[in-house]
């Protein structure tokens, strides 16, 4: 129900005249956002006694103030504005209808229905002309500038402002200042779009001159709102022109007179960023000099959201700055992305303009029918009012139904969120349980590997230790017999020689056992990856392989095994030549003990080559191969299928430890039963001292 339906219309002539003066103040308001400065007038009129026309006009201005609030969605205000305009037309209140059209024009402009907004302004101007209010007619004509700027009709806006400014005698000071301001805005955006530097420079000069004139005229005539806008626009223009000092001066003037937390704060934030970028550009060419300003500009652009006119203009200017400074400072990727963003915005604006034009054409096609309907509505106002009441009731019912559906959907979403939270909690609990199980399994694997290592080491040491103990016991017994013979004085030469032979054999047995134990200990030490104390040096790996092959030749011939070397003439490597020789010996022993253990003869091919980052050595045999179930364990210490027979299970484990642990290389193994084995070593070149 509108204000006109609830207000008492029995007002005196004095009350009506006072309300008319206050309404005239609102009518002369140039833009919707200026309604914030007349909130006290709106509050006074809201509590005053008004006639029907005044009450309806007040409701239209209240709607105009709401339309300027960017926090409210414009599509939610479109139907109320149209209904209010239709009610004022039906009840034949032209001033109220003009105010409703002004509110409707602002909503349409926020929805980018620019042609419809221009049509609403034209209708409002026609109504004010019928009411003999020429200043308001001129004001409605001038209000077209805002729509043209929003529609990016910059050249047309410049020409339109020039035509109206050519007759300054007919313009009131607020209108004159507003036209100067929009002419400067047109020059500003034309300069941004200008590809020619000389042409852009002329436009910037024109823009700055008009902005300065706007500020001077606004202060001369006491136009506080337009003075505030002039300072804000001058700060933005000087920031764009990289005049940081002037920009900060205008921002200081604006905040000193009009304070903070106004609608201009987002624009001043952008001005500050542009001034910082200009200072950084003037301060030095190094990346560190402009990196903070650049990151702040990117963060500001990323934070712009929404689809309001203000945010769209802010985004356009920030993208333009990113393009300019990105090319200048070498951030070409961000500059390209800014260009892509501008292109995307242009395409979206074109689609919106096309939609607006299509809706406007549809409205033009429907105009005869609308005129006929308006005539019927003028004759049957009461019927229309009843229809509107019924429609409002239907809308209220539909809204109630919609609210119920929303409540049901919210309850469903809350239930789904609760189920989702429970599921996430269960997943976290299961993940924790799985992690605990994995840790327990890894501990068991470690204990199993340690047990296997201890058992293998004990098994390998038991035999030489047992031999040494037997020999030591025999030597002790022989020594005791010798002592008893010496004490009795009955020791014969033959008996002494036999005792010496036995002691000599026992000592040799102990020595062999100790050497075997020492070899096992050295192999076991090799598992640590620190098997040598030799310093790293530059050596020829190809020459080392040829040296080893010469030492192995006689033993290989005895076994019927052929060894083929495929190496370059020289293969230099900075590393440990002795350790490499030990590695090659282990690989040879592994072939002789396992690959060719079941048959005589065989072939070994050793290929060495220089890779990109390392020397690669491939050791290939055509032996019996390795079963798949053993491949994952061949590098574990004391793992062997011939424990107690020929192998100790330390050969490949030592190779892996020395190559990976000491030489920081890699070892890979590829094998299959009856298809031989390939061991690949990757030895980094290292750094020569």
C-alpha positions as CSV (number, residue, x, y, z in Angstrom):
1,X,0.0,0.0,0.0
2,X,1.5,3.4,-1.0
3,X,1.9,6.4,1.1
4,X,-0.9,8.2,-0.8
5,X,-3.4,5.5,0.4
6,X,-2.6,6.0,4.1
7,X,-2.0,9.8,4.3
8,X,-4.7,12.2,5.4
9,X,-5.3,14.7,2.7
10,X,-7.2,17.3,4.7
11,X,-4.3,19.8,4.8
12,X,-4.4,23.6,5.1
13,X,-3.1,25.9,2.4
14,X,-0.1,26.9,4.6
15,X,0.9,23.2,5.1
16,X,0.6,22.5,1.4
17,X,2.8,25.6,0.6
18,X,5.5,24.6,3.1
19,X,5.5,21.1,1.7
20,X,5.7,22.5,-1.8
21,X,8.8,24.4,-1.0
22,X,10.5,21.4,0.4
23,X,9.5,19.3,-2.6
24,X,10.9,21.9,-4.9
25,X,14.2,21.5,-3.1
26,X,14.1,17.8,-3.9
27,X,13.1,18.4,-7.5
28,X,16.1,20.5,-8.1
29,X,18.4,17.7,-6.9
30,X,20.6,16.9,-9.9
31,X,21.5,13.3,-9.2
32,X,20.0,10.5,-7.2
33,X,23.1,10.1,-4.9
34,X,22.5,13.8,-3.8
35,X,19.4,12.6,-2.0
36,X,21.7,11.5,0.9
37,X,22.4,15.3,1.5
38,X,18.6,15.9,1.7
39,X,17.8,13.2,4.2
40,X,16.5,15.7,6.7
41,X,14.1,17.1,4.1
42,X,12.8,13.6,3.4
43,X,12.3,13.0,7.1
44,X,10.4,16.2,7.6
45,X,8.1,15.5,4.7
46,X,7.6,12.0,5.9
47,X,6.0,13.3,9.1
48,X,4.2,16.3,7.5
49,X,0.6,16.5,6.4
50,X,0.5,16.2,2.6
51,X,-2.1,16.1,-0.1
52,X,-2.4,13.1,-2.4
53,X,-0.1,14.5,-5.1
54,X,2.6,15.5,-2.6
55,X,2.4,12.2,-0.8
56,X,2.9,10.3,-4.1
57,X,5.7,12.6,-5.2
58,X,7.5,12.1,-1.8
59,X,7.2,8.3,-2.2
60,X,8.8,8.7,-5.6
61,X,11.8,10.7,-4.2
62,X,12.2,8.2,-1.4
63,X,12.4,5.5,-4.1
64,X,14.9,7.6,-6.0
65,X,17.1,7.7,-2.8
66,X,16.9,3.9,-2.5
67,X,17.8,3.5,-6.2
68,X,21.1,5.4,-5.5
69,X,22.0,2.8,-2.8
70,X,24.4,0.4,-4.5
71,X,23.7,-2.2,-1.8
72,X,20.2,-2.7,-3.1
73,X,19.7,-4.7,-6.3
74,X,18.1,-2.5,-9.0
75,X,15.9,-5.3,-10.3
76,X,14.1,-5.3,-7.0
77,X,13.2,-1.6,-7.4
78,X,12.1,-1.8,-11.1
79,X,8.5,-3.0,-10.4
80,X,7.9,-0.6,-7.5
81,X,9.1,2.3,-9.7
82,X,6.9,1.2,-12.6
83,X,3.9,0.7,-10.3
84,X,4.4,4.1,-8.8
85,X,4.7,5.8,-12.2
86,X,1.6,4.1,-13.4
87,X,-0.3,5.0,-10.2
88,X,0.7,8.7,-10.6
89,X,-0.4,8.6,-14.2
90,X,-3.7,7.0,-13.4
91,X,-4.4,9.5,-10.6
92,X,-3.3,12.4,-12.9
93,X,-0.5,13.8,-10.7
94,X,2.1,15.0,-13.3
95,X,4.7,16.1,-10.8
96,X,4.5,12.8,-8.9
97,X,4.7,11.0,-12.3
98,X,7.8,13.0,-13.3
99,X,9.4,12.1,-9.9
100,X,8.5,8.4,-10.4
101,X,10.0,8.6,-14.0
102,X,13.2,10.0,-12.5
103,X,13.4,7.1,-10.0
104,X,12.6,4.7,-12.9
105,X,15.3,6.2,-15.1
106,X,17.9,5.7,-12.3
107,X,16.9,2.1,-11.8
108,X,17.0,1.5,-15.6
109,X,20.4,3.1,-15.8
110,X,21.8,0.8,-13.1
111,X,20.3,-2.2,-15.0
112,X,22.1,-0.8,-18.2
113,X,18.8,-0.2,-20.0
114,X,20.2,3.0,-21.3
115,X,17.7,3.7,-24.1
116,X,14.8,3.1,-21.7
117,X,16.4,5.5,-19.2
118,X,16.7,8.2,-21.9
119,X,13.1,7.7,-22.7
120,X,12.1,8.0,-19.0
121,X,14.0,11.3,-18.8
122,X,12.3,12.6,-22.0
123,X,8.9,11.8,-20.5
124,X,9.8,13.5,-17.2
125,X,11.0,16.6,-19.2
126,X,7.7,16.7,-21.0
127,X,5.7,16.5,-17.8
128,X,7.7,19.4,-16.2
129,X,7.2,21.4,-19.4
130,X,3.4,20.9,-19.0
131,X,3.7,22.1,-15.5
132,X,5.6,25.3,-16.7
133,X,8.9,24.4,-14.9
134,X,11.5,25.3,-17.6
135,X,14.5,25.0,-15.2
136,X,13.5,21.4,-14.4
137,X,13.1,20.8,-18.2
138,X,16.7,21.9,-18.7
139,X,17.7,19.8,-15.7
140,X,16.1,16.7,-17.3
141,X,17.9,17.4,-20.5
142,X,21.2,17.7,-18.7
143,X,20.5,14.5,-16.8
144,X,20.9,12.7,-20.1
145,X,24.7,13.1,-19.6
146,X,24.8,10.6,-16.8
147,X,23.1,8.0,-19.0
148,X,25.3,8.7,-22.0
149,X,28.4,8.3,-19.8
150,X,27.1,5.0,-18.4
151,X,26.5,3.9,-22.0
152,X,30.0,4.8,-22.9
153,X,28.8,7.3,-25.5
154,X,31.8,9.5,-24.9
155,X,32.0,11.3,-28.2
156,X,28.3,11.9,-28.3
157,X,28.4,13.1,-24.6
158,X,31.2,15.6,-25.5
159,X,29.2,17.0,-28.4
160,X,26.0,17.2,-26.3
161,X,27.7,19.1,-23.5
162,X,29.2,21.5,-26.1
163,X,25.8,22.2,-27.5
164,X,24.2,23.0,-24.1
165,X,27.3,25.0,-22.9
166,X,27.0,27.1,-26.0
167,X,24.0,28.8,-24.4
168,X,25.3,29.5,-20.9
169,X,22.7,32.3,-20.2
170,X,19.9,29.8,-20.0
171,X,21.7,27.5,-17.6
172,X,21.5,27.7,-13.8
173,X,24.9,27.5,-12.1
174,X,24.3,23.9,-10.9
175,X,23.4,22.8,-14.4
176,X,26.3,24.7,-15.9
177,X,28.8,23.1,-13.5
178,X,27.3,19.7,-14.1
179,X,27.7,20.0,-17.9
180,X,31.3,21.1,-17.5
181,X,31.9,18.1,-15.3
182,X,30.5,15.6,-17.8
183,X,32.4,17.3,-20.7
184,X,35.6,16.7,-18.7
185,X,34.5,13.1,-18.0
186,X,34.0,12.5,-21.7
187,X,37.5,14.0,-22.4
188,X,38.9,11.7,-19.7
189,X,37.6,8.4,-21.2
190,X,38.3,9.5,-24.8
191,X,41.9,10.1,-23.7
192,X,42.0,6.6,-22.2
193,X,40.7,5.2,-25.5
194,X,43.0,7.4,-27.7
195,X,45.7,5.4,-29.4
196,X,47.6,8.5,-30.6
197,X,49.8,10.1,-27.9
198,X,49.4,13.6,-29.3
199,X,45.6,13.3,-29.5
200,X,45.5,11.9,-26.0
201,X,47.7,14.8,-24.7
202,X,45.2,17.3,-26.0
203,X,42.3,15.5,-24.4
204,X,44.1,15.3,-21.1
205,X,44.8,19.1,-21.2
206,X,41.1,19.7,-22.0
207,X,40.0,17.4,-19.2
208,X,42.3,19.0,-16.6
209,X,41.2,22.5,-17.6
210,X,37.5,21.7,-17.4
211,X,38.0,19.9,-14.0
212,X,39.8,23.0,-12.6
213,X,37.0,25.2,-13.9
214,X,34.3,23.0,-12.3
215,X,36.1,23.3,-8.9
216,X,36.3,27.1,-9.2
217,X,32.7,27.5,-10.3
218,X,31.4,25.1,-7.6
219,X,33.2,27.1,-4.9
220,X,32.0,30.4,-6.3
221,X,28.3,29.3,-6.2
222,X,28.6,27.3,-2.9
223,X,27.8,23.9,-4.6
224,X,29.2,21.6,-2.0
225,X,28.3,18.3,-3.7
226,X,29.8,19.4,-7.0
227,X,32.9,20.7,-5.2
228,X,33.3,17.3,-3.6
229,X,33.0,15.6,-7.0
230,X,35.4,18.1,-8.6
231,X,38.1,17.4,-6.0
232,X,37.6,13.7,-6.5
233,X,37.7,13.9,-10.3
234,X,40.8,16.1,-10.2
235,X,42.6,13.6,-7.9
236,X,41.7,10.8,-10.3
237,X,42.8,12.7,-13.5
238,X,46.1,13.8,-11.9
239,X,46.8,10.3,-10.7
240,X,46.1,8.9,-14.2
241,X,48.4,11.6,-15.7
242,X,51.1,10.4,-13.1
243,X,51.1,13.8,-11.3
244,X,51.3,12.2,-7.8
245,X,51.9,15.4,-5.8
246,X,48.9,17.1,-7.3
247,X,46.8,14.0,-6.8
248,X,47.7,13.8,-3.1
249,X,47.0,17.6,-2.7
250,X,43.4,17.2,-4.1
251,X,42.8,14.2,-1.9
252,X,43.9,16.1,1.1
253,X,41.6,19.0,0.3
254,X,38.7,16.5,-0.2
255,X,39.2,14.8,3.1
256,X,39.8,18.0,5.0
257,X,36.5,19.5,3.9
258,X,34.2,16.5,3.5
259,X,35.8,13.9,5.9
260,X,36.2,10.2,5.3
261,X,33.9,7.2,4.9
262,X,32.0,8.7,2.0
263,X,31.1,7.3,-1.3
264,X,34.4,8.6,-2.7
265,X,36.6,6.4,-0.5
266,X,37.0,3.6,-3.1
267,X,38.0,6.1,-5.7
268,X,40.5,7.7,-3.4
269,X,42.0,4.3,-2.6
270,X,42.5,3.9,-6.4
271,X,44.0,7.4,-6.6
272,X,46.4,6.5,-3.8
273,X,47.5,3.4,-5.6
274,X,48.0,5.2,-8.9
275,X,50.0,7.9,-7.1
276,X,52.2,5.3,-5.5
277,X,52.8,3.7,-8.9
278,X,53.8,7.0,-10.4
279,X,56.2,7.7,-7.5
280,X,57.7,4.2,-7.9
281,X,58.1,4.7,-11.7
282,X,59.8,8.0,-11.1
283,X,62.0,6.7,-8.3
284,X,64.0,4.0,-10.1
285,X,64.0,1.2,-12.7
286,X,64.8,-1.7,-10.4
287,X,62.1,-4.3,-9.8
288,X,62.4,-3.7,-6.0
289,X,61.5,0.0,-6.4
290,X,58.1,-0.7,-7.9
291,X,57.2,-4.2,-6.7
292,X,55.1,-3.0,-3.6
293,X,53.1,-0.5,-5.6
294,X,52.6,-3.1,-8.4
295,X,51.4,-5.8,-5.9
296,X,49.1,-3.3,-4.2
297,X,47.6,-2.4,-7.6
298,X,47.0,-6.1,-8.5
299,X,45.4,-6.8,-5.1
300,X,43.1,-3.8,-5.5
301,X,42.0,-5.0,-8.9
302,X,41.4,-8.5,-7.7
303,X,39.3,-7.2,-4.9
304,X,36.8,-5.3,-7.1
305,X,33.6,-7.2,-7.2
306,X,29.9,-6.6,-8.1
307,X,28.3,-5.1,-11.1
308,X,27.6,-1.6,-10.0
309,X,28.4,1.4,-12.2
310,X,31.0,2.6,-9.7
311,X,32.9,-0.7,-9.5
312,X,32.8,-1.1,-13.3
313,X,34.4,2.3,-13.8
314,X,37.0,1.5,-11.0
315,X,37.8,-1.8,-12.7
316,X,38.2,-0.1,-16.1
317,X,40.7,2.4,-14.7
318,X,42.6,-0.2,-12.6
319,X,43.0,-2.4,-15.7
320,X,44.2,0.5,-17.7
321,X,46.8,1.2,-15.1
322,X,47.9,-2.4,-15.0
323,X,48.3,-2.4,-18.8
324,X,50.4,0.8,-18.7
325,X,52.7,0.0,-15.8
326,X,52.8,-3.7,-16.7
327,X,54.3,-2.9,-20.1
328,X,56.6,-0.3,-18.7
329,X,57.9,-2.5,-15.8
330,X,58.1,-5.8,-17.6
331,X,55.1,-7.5,-16.1
332,X,53.8,-8.5,-19.6
333,X,51.8,-11.5,-18.4
334,X,49.7,-9.3,-16.1
335,X,49.4,-6.6,-18.7
336,X,48.1,-9.2,-21.2
337,X,45.6,-10.4,-18.6
338,X,44.4,-6.9,-18.0
339,X,44.0,-6.4,-21.7
340,X,41.9,-9.6,-21.9
341,X,39.9,-8.4,-18.9
342,X,39.2,-5.1,-20.7
343,X,38.1,-6.9,-23.8
344,X,35.8,-9.1,-21.8
345,X,34.2,-6.0,-20.2
346,X,33.8,-4.4,-23.5
347,X,32.1,-7.5,-24.9
348,X,29.8,-7.7,-21.9
349,X,28.9,-4.0,-22.2
350,X,28.1,-4.5,-25.9
351,X,25.8,-7.4,-25.1
352,X,24.1,-5.3,-22.5
353,X,23.7,-2.5,-24.9
354,X,22.3,-4.8,-27.5
355,X,19.8,-6.2,-24.9
356,X,18.9,-2.6,-23.9
357,X,18.4,-1.7,-27.6
358,X,16.2,-4.8,-28.2
359,X,14.0,-4.0,-25.2
360,X,13.7,-0.4,-26.3
361,X,12.7,-1.5,-29.8
362,X,10.1,-3.8,-28.3
363,X,8.8,-0.9,-26.3
364,X,8.5,1.2,-29.4
365,X,6.6,-1.5,-31.2
366,X,4.2,-1.8,-28.3
367,X,3.8,2.0,-27.9
368,X,0.4,2.2,-29.9
369,X,-1.1,-0.5,-27.7
370,X,0.3,1.2,-24.6
371,X,-1.3,4.5,-25.6
372,X,-4.6,2.9,-26.1
373,X,-4.3,1.1,-22.7
374,X,-3.3,4.4,-21.0
375,X,-6.4,6.0,-22.4
376,X,-8.5,3.2,-20.9
377,X,-6.6,3.5,-17.6
378,X,-7.3,7.2,-17.5
379,X,-11.0,6.6,-17.8
380,X,-11.2,3.7,-15.4
381,X,-8.7,4.7,-12.7
382,X,-10.8,3.0,-9.9
383,X,-10.9,-0.3,-11.8
384,X,-7.1,-0.2,-12.2
385,X,-6.6,0.7,-8.6
386,X,-8.7,-2.3,-7.5
387,X,-6.7,-4.4,-10.0
388,X,-3.4,-3.2,-8.5
389,X,-4.7,-4.0,-5.0
390,X,-5.6,-7.5,-6.2
391,X,-2.3,-7.9,-8.0
392,X,-0.4,-6.8,-4.8
393,X,-2.3,-9.4,-2.9
394,X,-1.4,-12.0,-5.4
395,X,2.2,-11.0,-5.3
396,X,2.1,-11.1,-1.5
397,X,0.7,-14.6,-1.6
398,X,3.3,-15.6,-4.1
399,X,6.0,-14.0,-1.9
400,X,4.7,-16.0,1.1
401,X,4.7,-19.2,-0.9
402,X,8.2,-18.4,-2.1
403,X,9.3,-17.7,1.4
404,X,8.0,-21.1,2.5
405,X,9.9,-22.8,-0.3
406,X,13.0,-20.9,0.7
407,X,12.5,-22.0,4.3
408,X,12.2,-25.6,3.1
409,X,15.2,-25.3,0.9
410,X,17.2,-23.8,3.7
411,X,16.2,-26.6,6.0
412,X,17.3,-29.1,3.3
413,X,20.6,-27.3,2.8
414,X,21.2,-27.3,6.6
415,X,20.5,-31.1,6.7
416,X,22.8,-31.7,3.8
417,X,25.5,-29.5,5.5
418,X,25.1,-31.5,8.7
419,X,25.4,-34.8,6.8
420,X,28.5,-33.4,4.9
421,X,30.1,-32.3,8.2
422,X,29.5,-35.8,9.7
423,X,30.9,-37.4,6.6
424,X,34.0,-35.2,6.8
425,X,34.4,-36.1,10.5
426,X,34.2,-39.8,9.6
427,X,36.7,-39.3,6.8
428,X,39.1,-37.6,9.2
429,X,38.7,-40.4,11.8
430,X,39.3,-43.1,9.1
431,X,42.3,-41.2,7.8
432,X,43.7,-41.0,11.3
433,X,43.1,-44.8,11.8
434,X,44.7,-45.5,8.4
435,X,47.7,-43.3,9.3
436,X,48.1,-45.2,12.6
437,X,47.9,-48.5,10.8
438,X,50.5,-47.4,8.3
439,X,52.9,-46.3,11.0
440,X,52.4,-49.6,12.8
441,X,53.0,-51.5,9.5
442,X,56.2,-49.4,8.8
443,X,57.4,-50.2,12.3
444,X,56.8,-53.9,11.8
445,X,58.6,-53.7,8.4
446,X,61.6,-52.0,10.1
447,X,61.7,-54.7,12.8
448,X,61.5,-57.4,10.2
449,X,64.3,-55.9,8.2
450,X,66.4,-55.6,11.3
451,X,65.7,-59.2,12.3
452,X,66.7,-60.4,8.8
453,X,69.9,-58.4,9.0
454,X,70.8,-59.7,12.5
455,X,70.0,-63.4,11.5
456,X,72.1,-63.0,8.3
457,X,75.0,-61.4,10.0
458,X,75.0,-64.1,12.8
459,X,74.8,-66.9,10.2
460,X,77.7,-65.6,8.2
461,X,79.9,-65.0,11.2
462,X,79.1,-68.3,13.0
463,X,81.2,-70.4,10.6
464,X,84.5,-68.5,10.7
465,X,84.1,-67.8,14.4
466,X,83.5,-71.6,15.0
467,X,86.6,-72.5,13.0
468,X,88.6,-69.9,14.9
469,X,87.4,-71.3,18.3
470,X,88.2,-74.9,17.2
471,X,91.7,-73.8,16.1
472,X,92.3,-71.8,19.3
473,X,91.1,-74.8,21.4
474,X,93.5,-77.1,19.5
475,X,96.4,-74.6,19.9
476,X,95.6,-74.4,23.7
477,X,95.6,-78.2,24.1
478,X,98.9,-78.5,22.1
479,X,100.5,-75.8,24.3
480,X,99.4,-77.6,27.5
481,X,100.9,-80.9,26.1
482,X,104.1,-79.0,25.3
483,X,104.2,-77.5,28.9
484,X,103.7,-81.0,30.5
485,X,106.5,-82.5,28.3
486,X,108.9,-79.6,29.2
487,X,108.1,-80.0,32.9
488,X,108.6,-83.8,32.7
489,X,111.9,-83.4,30.7
490,X,110.7,-86.1,28.3
491,X,110.0,-84.0,25.2
492,X,111.4,-85.6,22.1
493,X,112.3,-83.7,18.9
494,X,109.7,-85.5,16.8
495,X,107.1,-84.7,19.3
496,X,108.1,-81.0,19.3
497,X,108.0,-80.9,15.5
498,X,104.5,-82.4,15.5
499,X,103.4,-79.9,18.1
500,X,104.8,-77.0,16.1
501,X,103.1,-78.2,12.9
502,X,99.8,-78.4,14.7
503,X,100.2,-74.9,16.1
504,X,101.1,-73.6,12.7
505,X,98.0,-75.1,11.1
506,X,95.8,-73.8,13.9
507,X,97.3,-70.3,13.5
508,X,96.6,-70.4,9.7
509,X,93.1,-71.5,10.4
510,X,92.5,-68.7,12.9
511,X,94.1,-66.2,10.4
512,X,91.8,-67.3,7.6
513,X,88.8,-67.2,9.9
514,X,89.7,-63.7,11.0
515,X,90.3,-62.5,7.4
516,X,86.8,-63.9,6.5
517,X,85.3,-62.1,9.5
518,X,87.1,-58.9,8.5
519,X,85.8,-59.1,4.9
520,X,82.2,-59.6,6.2
521,X,82.6,-56.6,8.5
522,X,83.9,-54.4,5.6
523,X,81.0,-55.5,3.5
524,X,78.6,-54.7,6.4
525,X,80.3,-51.3,6.8
526,X,79.6,-50.7,3.0
527,X,75.9,-50.6,3.7
528,X,76.4,-47.2,5.4
529,X,77.4,-45.5,2.2
530,X,80.7,-44.4,3.7
531,X,82.9,-47.3,2.7
532,X,86.0,-45.2,1.9
533,X,88.0,-42.4,3.2
534,X,89.5,-41.6,-0.1
535,X,89.1,-38.0,-1.3
536,X,86.9,-37.2,-4.3
537,X,89.0,-36.7,-7.4
538,X,88.7,-36.3,-11.2
539,X,89.3,-39.7,-12.9
540,X,88.6,-41.5,-16.2
541,X,85.8,-44.0,-15.5
542,X,86.4,-45.7,-18.9
543,X,90.0,-46.3,-18.0
544,X,89.0,-47.7,-14.6
545,X,86.6,-50.2,-16.3
546,X,89.3,-51.3,-18.7
547,X,91.7,-51.8,-15.8
548,X,89.2,-53.9,-13.9
549,X,88.4,-56.0,-17.0
550,X,92.1,-56.8,-17.4
551,X,92.3,-58.0,-13.8
552,X,89.2,-60.2,-14.2
553,X,90.2,-61.7,-17.6
554,X,91.9,-64.9,-16.2
555,X,89.2,-65.7,-13.7
556,X,86.4,-65.2,-16.3
557,X,88.2,-67.4,-18.8
558,X,88.4,-70.2,-16.2
559,X,84.6,-69.9,-15.8
560,X,83.9,-69.7,-19.5
561,X,82.4,-66.2,-19.2
562,X,83.0,-63.4,-21.7
563,X,83.1,-59.7,-20.8
564,X,82.4,-57.0,-23.4
565,X,83.1,-53.3,-22.7
566,X,81.3,-50.6,-24.7
567,X,82.8,-47.3,-23.5
568,X,84.1,-44.1,-25.1
569,X,87.8,-43.5,-25.2
570,X,87.5,-41.2,-22.2
571,X,84.7,-40.7,-19.6
572,X,85.7,-38.2,-17.0
573,X,84.0,-38.1,-13.6
574,X,84.7,-36.3,-10.3
575,X,84.1,-38.9,-7.6
576,X,85.7,-41.9,-5.9
577,X,87.6,-44.3,-8.2
578,X,88.3,-46.9,-5.5
579,X,84.6,-47.0,-4.5
580,X,83.6,-47.4,-8.2
581,X,86.1,-50.3,-8.5
582,X,84.5,-52.0,-5.4
583,X,81.0,-51.5,-7.0
584,X,82.1,-53.1,-10.2
585,X,83.7,-56.0,-8.2
586,X,80.4,-56.6,-6.4
587,X,78.5,-56.6,-9.6
588,X,80.9,-59.2,-11.1
589,X,80.7,-61.4,-8.0
590,X,76.9,-61.2,-8.1
591,X,77.0,-62.5,-11.7
592,X,79.4,-65.3,-11.0
593,X,77.6,-66.4,-7.7
594,X,74.0,-66.1,-8.9
595,X,73.5,-65.4,-12.7
596,X,75.9,-68.2,-13.9
597,X,75.8,-70.4,-10.7
598,X,73.8,-73.2,-12.4
599,X,75.7,-73.5,-15.7
600,X,79.1,-72.9,-17.1
601,X,79.7,-70.0,-19.5
602,X,77.8,-66.8,-20.0
603,X,78.2,-63.3,-21.3
604,X,78.5,-59.9,-19.6
605,X,78.2,-56.6,-21.4
606,X,79.2,-53.4,-19.7
607,X,78.1,-50.1,-21.5
608,X,79.1,-46.7,-20.2
609,X,78.1,-43.4,-21.7
610,X,77.9,-39.7,-20.8
611,X,74.4,-38.5,-20.0
612,X,73.1,-34.9,-19.5
613,X,73.7,-34.7,-15.7
614,X,75.4,-38.0,-15.0
615,X,77.5,-40.9,-16.3
616,X,75.3,-44.0,-17.0
617,X,76.7,-47.5,-16.7
618,X,74.6,-50.5,-17.7
619,X,75.8,-53.9,-16.4
620,X,74.0,-56.6,-18.5
621,X,74.2,-60.4,-18.2
622,X,72.4,-63.3,-19.9
623,X,72.2,-65.4,-16.8
624,X,69.2,-67.0,-15.0
625,X,67.6,-63.8,-14.0
626,X,65.6,-62.9,-10.9
627,X,62.1,-64.1,-10.0
628,X,59.5,-61.3,-9.8
629,X,58.8,-62.0,-6.1
630,X,62.5,-61.3,-5.2
631,X,62.9,-58.0,-7.2
632,X,61.6,-55.7,-4.5
633,X,64.1,-57.1,-1.9
634,X,67.4,-57.6,-3.7
635,X,68.8,-54.3,-2.3
636,X,68.0,-55.3,1.3
637,X,71.1,-56.3,3.4
638,X,71.5,-60.1,3.9
639,X,68.6,-60.9,1.5
640,X,69.7,-63.9,-0.6
641,X,68.2,-67.1,-1.9
642,X,71.5,-69.0,-1.2
643,X,72.0,-68.1,2.4
644,X,74.6,-70.6,3.8
645,X,75.6,-71.8,0.4
646,X,77.5,-69.2,-1.6
647,X,75.9,-65.7,-1.1
648,X,75.9,-63.4,1.9
649,X,73.2,-61.1,0.6
650,X,75.4,-58.0,0.9
651,X,76.6,-57.5,-2.7
652,X,73.7,-55.6,-4.3
653,X,72.9,-54.0,-0.9
654,X,76.5,-52.6,-0.8
655,X,76.2,-51.4,-4.4
656,X,73.0,-49.5,-3.7
657,X,74.4,-48.0,-0.5
658,X,77.7,-46.8,-2.1
659,X,76.1,-45.4,-5.3
660,X,73.1,-43.7,-3.6
661,X,74.6,-42.9,-0.2
662,X,78.1,-41.9,-1.0
663,X,78.0,-40.9,-4.7
664,X,74.5,-39.4,-4.6
665,X,73.5,-41.4,-7.7
666,X,70.8,-43.9,-8.6
667,X,70.6,-47.7,-9.1
668,X,67.8,-49.4,-11.0
669,X,67.4,-53.1,-11.8
670,X,65.5,-54.9,-14.5
671,X,65.3,-58.7,-14.7
672,X,63.1,-61.6,-15.5
673,X,63.7,-65.4,-15.2
674,X,65.8,-66.8,-18.0
675,X,66.1,-63.4,-19.6
676,X,69.1,-62.1,-17.7
677,X,69.6,-59.0,-15.6
678,X,70.3,-55.3,-16.3
679,X,71.7,-53.1,-13.5
680,X,71.8,-49.4,-14.4
681,X,74.0,-47.0,-12.4
682,X,73.6,-43.2,-12.7
683,X,76.7,-41.5,-11.3
684,X,76.5,-37.6,-11.1
685,X,79.5,-35.8,-12.7
686,X,80.1,-33.9,-9.5
687,X,81.9,-30.6,-9.2
688,X,85.7,-30.4,-9.8
689,X,87.6,-28.4,-7.2
